[in-house]
């Protein structure tokens, strides 16, 4: 049973089929029957396209070709003791709650993005985290933007804690690749439309440094370039206090004036997760580095729902899907294949505008020695190919 069918859920379902084939029956539950291709929303917005027209993809054909079952439903509870999932079908309002049993469970439900916890966001904030909000940015930029200052950054992320978790770094922002990418591509758009440049943008972060998971080697190259280009840069905001018409206020008592406030929120587990017996103090699923829960060994988690996914980036989720699928398949097939535990690695492609991009490949934040930063046309082509 796979709960969720965004990037992590779809990937682990397909890897399970690849590893075990007809020896397992895979059922996937998700509240919707399509996937949003979030990484390319800014590209569509800056090209004045509604991202909903081009970035919503039906995934059922892939599941069907693998022989996997799909249920369109909202997951509402997990009974770990009796190995049951409770859900309500979402095709029409008013459906009765159903239940389904599992032998193995992979939780890939992602997170709840807590925009509703940011005072003033609905009236005065913008973001790029789904096609609806992306289209709101598109309409504002191309119709209403007056050329004022733009701030881009993250609210404070509340990371879960548990003594049962492996040792992992502490992140103060859920994922800061998007703010960095947006700063570059937004400056390019402003320049092309004669509405400003990098000097029109201020980046902010709740931490000591933005995108700290990129590691010192990359940041020692990136931050001087950001400064030279003229971006504003504010650190240690502690979090967002509120957004208002003229700007944004932070929990450290400071504020910035801005016409556009582009923000990324705290990422929270879904509310029902917080009461389950296999999660940390915030509701993220506790796993070891083989993506398995220590108390309920038939339960796995991958992607943003997993506590060890820090920060909440796609490259970690992809690695976790490979590991979890191999562990489950080995047990079912009785194989003794050696599987390496998760060794976190950041892999990130970003659009910088004007057919340029950046590529980051590093494990330095987790204690490794890999640190690669490339910029230019080739990273842009790799981003578009992805």
C-alpha positions in Angstrom: 0.0 0.0 0.0 1.4 3.4 -1.1 -0.2 6.5 0.4 0.3 9.5 -1.9 1.1 9.7 -5.6 3.1 12.9 -6.1 6.8 12.5 -6.9 7.7 10.2 -4.1 4.6 8.0 -4.1 4.6 7.5 -7.9 8.3 6.8 -7.9 8.3 4.2 -5.1 5.3 2.5 -6.7 7.1 2.2 -10.0 10.3 1.0 -8.3 8.4 -1.6 -6.3 7.0 -3.0 -9.5 10.5 -2.9 -11.1 12.0 -4.8 -8.1 9.3 -7.3 -7.4 7.1 -7.5 -10.5 4.1 -9.8 -10.3 5.2 -11.1 -6.9 3.5 -8.2 -5.2 0.2 -6.3 -5.5 0.5 -2.6 -5.3 -2.3 -0.3 -4.3 -1.9 3.5 -4.4 -4.2 6.0 -2.7 -4.2 9.8 -3.5 -6.9 12.5 -3.1 -6.4 13.5 -6.8 -5.7 11.7 -10.0 -3.0 13.9 -11.4 0.4 15.2 -10.4 1.6 18.8 -10.5 5.0 19.3 -11.9 5.9 22.0 -9.4 9.6 22.6 -10.4 8.6 24.2 -13.7 5.9 26.6 -12.5 8.2 29.6 -12.5 9.2 29.0 -16.1 5.5 29.0 -17.2 4.7 32.0 -15.1 7.5 34.1 -16.5 6.5 33.1 -20.0 2.9 34.3 -19.2 1.4 30.8 -19.4 -1.1 29.4 -16.9 0.9 26.6 -15.3 -2.3 24.6 -14.8 -2.6 24.3 -18.6 0.8 22.6 -19.0 2.0 21.1 -15.7 -0.9 18.9 -14.5 -0.3 15.3 -15.6 -2.4 12.2 -15.3 -0.4 9.4 -13.7 -2.9 6.5 -13.8 -1.6 5.3 -17.2 1.8 4.6 -15.5 0.3 2.8 -12.6 -1.9 0.8 -15.0 1.0 -0.2 -17.2 2.7 -1.6 -14.0 -0.4 -3.5 -12.9 -0.9 -1.2 -9.9 -4.3 -0.4 -8.5 -5.4 3.2 -7.8 -7.9 4.6 -5.4 -8.9 8.3 -5.5 -9.4 9.0 -1.8 -8.4 11.2 1.2 -6.3 9.2 3.7 -7.8 9.9 7.2 -6.2 7.5 9.6 -3.7 4.6 9.9 -4.2 1.8 12.3 -0.6 0.5 12.6 -1.5 -2.2 15.1 -4.2 -3.8 12.8 -2.5 -2.8 9.6 -5.4 -0.8 8.1 -5.7 2.5 6.3 -8.9 4.5 6.6 -9.9 6.8 3.7 -12.9 8.5 2.1 -13.3 8.5 -1.7 -13.0 12.0 -3.1 -14.8 11.7 -6.5 -17.9 13.2 -4.9 -18.6 14.9 -1.6 -20.3 12.9 1.1 -18.6 9.5 0.5 -18.6 7.1 3.5 -15.2 6.2 5.1 -13.7 3.0 3.8 -10.9 0.8 5.1 -8.3 -1.3 3.4 -5.7 -3.7 4.9 -2.0 -3.9 4.0 1.1 -6.1 4.5 3.6 -3.3 3.8 2.8 0.4 4.0 4.8 3.2 2.3 3.8 6.7 3.6 4.4 9.2 0.8 1.8 11.8 1.7 4.0 14.8 1.5 3.3 17.8 3.7 0.8 20.5 4.4 2.1 23.9 3.4 1.0 26.2 6.2 0.2 29.4 4.3 -2.9 29.7 6.4 -0.6 30.3 9.5 0.9 33.4 7.9 -1.1 36.4 8.8 -2.0 38.5 5.7 -0.8 35.9 3.1 -4.1 35.6 1.3 -4.5 39.3 0.8 -0.9 40.4 0.3 1.4 37.4 -0.3 2.5 35.4 -3.4 4.1 32.0 -3.9 4.9 29.4 -6.6 4.2 26.1 -4.8 1.2 25.1 -6.9 -0.5 26.0 -10.2 -3.2 28.1 -8.5 -0.7 30.4 -6.7 1.6 30.4 -9.7 -1.2 31.7 -11.9 -1.9 34.4 -9.4 1.7 35.5 -9.6 1.5 35.4 -13.4 -1.6 37.7 -13.4 -0.1 40.1 -11.0 3.3 40.4 -12.8 1.8 40.8 -16.3 -1.1 43.0 -15.4 -0.7 44.8 -12.0 3.0 44.9 -11.1 4.0 48.5 -10.6 7.8 48.0 -10.5 8.2 48.1 -6.7 10.6 46.1 -4.6 10.2 42.3 -4.3 11.2 40.1 -1.3 11.6 36.4 -1.6 12.2 33.9 1.3 11.0 31.3 3.7 9.1 31.1 7.0 10.7 29.1 9.9 10.5 25.3 9.4 9.7 23.4 12.6 11.7 20.2 12.3 10.5 17.1 14.1 12.5 15.5 16.9 12.7 12.0 18.3 15.4 9.9 20.1 14.6 7.1 17.6 15.8 9.1 14.6 19.2 8.8 13.1 21.5 11.9 13.6 20.5 14.5 10.9 21.2 18.2 10.6 18.8 20.8 11.8 17.2 22.9 9.0 15.5 26.3 9.8 13.8 26.4 6.4 12.1 23.5 4.7 13.7 24.0 1.3 15.6 27.1 0.0 16.4 26.0 -3.5 13.2 27.7 -4.8 13.9 31.1 -3.3 17.4 31.1 -4.8 16.2 30.0 -8.2 13.4 32.5 -8.2 15.7 35.4 -7.3 17.8 34.7 -10.4 14.9 34.1 -12.8 12.9 37.0 -11.4 15.8 39.4 -11.9 16.1 38.2 -15.5 12.3 38.8 -16.1 12.5 42.3 -14.6 15.4 43.2 -16.8 13.8 41.9 -19.9 10.6 43.8 -19.2 12.5 47.0 -18.2 11.0 46.9 -14.7 14.2 46.5 -12.7 17.0 44.0 -12.0 18.6 42.2 -9.1 18.7 45.4 -7.1 14.9 45.2 -7.0 15.0 42.0 -5.0 15.8 41.1 -1.4 16.3 37.5 -0.3 15.6 36.6 3.3 16.0 33.5 5.4 15.2 32.4 9.0 18.7 31.0 9.3 22.3 32.3 9.5 22.7 31.8 5.7 20.3 31.0 2.9 20.3 27.5 1.4 22.7 26.2 4.1 22.2 22.6 2.8 24.2 23.7 -0.3 27.3 23.5 2.0 30.1 26.0 2.5 32.0 25.2 -0.7 29.0 26.2 -2.9 27.9 29.1 -0.7 31.4 30.6 -0.8 30.9 30.9 -4.5 27.2 31.7 -4.6 26.8 34.4 -2.0 29.6 36.8 -3.2 28.0 36.6 -6.7 24.6 37.4 -5.2 26.1 40.4 -3.5 27.9 41.6 -6.6 24.8 41.4 -8.7 23.1 43.8 -6.2 20.5 41.6 -4.4 19.5 42.6 -0.9 20.1 39.8 1.6 18.6 39.5 5.1 19.3 36.6 7.5 18.1 35.4 10.9 14.6 36.7 10.6 13.5 33.9 13.0 10.3 33.6 10.9 7.4 35.6 9.3 5.2 37.6 11.7 2.8 38.9 9.1 2.5 40.2 5.6 0.8 43.6 4.9 0.2 45.8 1.9 3.4 47.8 2.2 5.8 44.9 3.2 6.6 42.0 5.5 7.3 41.8 9.2 9.6 39.2 10.8 9.6 37.6 14.2 13.0 39.2 15.0 11.1 42.6 15.2 12.4 43.8 11.8 10.6 44.4 8.5 11.1 45.0 4.8 9.1 47.3 2.5 8.0 45.5 -0.7 5.3 45.5 -3.3 5.5 41.8 -3.8 6.1 39.3 -1.0 6.9 35.9 -2.4 7.1 33.4 0.5 7.5 29.7 1.2 5.8 28.5 4.5 6.5 26.0 7.2 5.9 22.5 6.0 3.7 20.5 8.4 2.6 16.9 8.5 -1.1 16.3 7.8 -3.1 16.8 11.0 -4.2 13.1 11.4 -0.5 12.1 11.3 0.3 13.9 14.5 -1.5 11.3 16.7 0.0 8.2 15.2 2.4 5.9 17.2 5.2 6.0 14.6 5.9 9.7 14.2 8.1 12.3 15.7 6.9 15.2 17.9 5.7 17.1 14.8 4.1 14.2 12.9 6.8 13.2 10.4 7.3 9.4 10.1 10.3 8.1 12.1 12.5 5.8 10.0 16.0 4.5 10.0 18.3 5.1 7.0 16.6 2.2 5.2 13.4 4.2 5.4 11.8 1.7 7.8 10.1 2.5 11.1 11.8 0.8 14.1 8.6 0.0 15.9 6.4 -1.1 13.0 8.8 -2.7 10.5 6.1 -3.1 7.9 5.8 0.7 7.7 8.1 2.8 5.5 8.1 6.5 4.6 9.7 8.4 1.6 9.7 12.0 0.5 8.6 14.9 2.6 6.5 12.8 5.0 9.7 11.1 6.3 11.4 12.7 9.2 14.9 12.1 7.8 14.1 14.0 4.6 15.9 17.2 5.7 15.7 19.5 3.8 12.5 18.7 1.9 14.1 18.2 -1.5 13.3 15.9 -4.4 16.8 14.3 -4.7 16.5 12.9 -1.2 13.0 11.5 -1.9 14.2 9.8 -5.1 17.1 8.1 -3.2 14.7 7.0 -0.4 12.3 5.5 -3.0 15.1 3.3 -4.4 16.1 2.1 -0.9 12.6 1.4 0.4 11.6 -0.5 -2.8 14.7 -2.7 -2.6 14.2 -3.5 1.1 10.6 -4.5 0.6 11.3 -6.5 -2.6 14.2 -8.3 -0.9 12.0 -9.5 1.9 9.2 -10.6 -0.3 11.4 -12.4 -2.8 13.7 -13.9 -0.1 16.8 -12.2 -1.6 19.9 -11.3 0.4 21.1 -8.5 -1.8 23.1 -5.9 0.1 21.5 -2.5 0.2 23.3 0.7 1.2 21.6 3.0 3.7 20.6 6.5 2.8 23.6 8.8 2.2 22.0 12.2 1.8 23.0 14.1 -1.3 21.7 17.4 -2.7 21.1 17.4 -6.5 19.5 20.6 -7.7 18.9 22.2 -11.1 17.7 25.8 -11.2 16.6 28.2 -14.0 18.4 31.5 -14.0 16.6 33.0 -17.1 17.9 33.7 -20.6 18.7 30.1 -21.2 21.1 29.8 -18.3 20.8 27.6 -15.2 22.7 26.3 -12.2 23.5 22.8 -11.0 24.4 21.9 -7.4 25.7 18.5 -6.3 26.8 18.2 -2.7 26.8 16.2 0.4 28.9 18.7 2.4 26.1 19.7 4.8 25.8 16.1 5.9 29.6 15.7 6.5 30.7 14.6 3.0 33.3 16.0 0.6 31.4 16.4 -2.6 30.7 20.1 -3.6 30.0 21.0 -7.2 28.5 24.1 -8.6 28.0 24.7 -12.3 26.3 27.5 -14.1 25.5 28.2 -17.8 23.6 26.7 -20.7 24.2 23.0 -20.0 22.5 23.1 -16.5 19.6 24.9 -18.1 19.2 22.2 -20.7 19.4 19.5 -17.9 16.7 21.4 -16.0 14.4 21.5 -19.0 15.1 17.9 -19.8 14.1 16.9 -16.3 
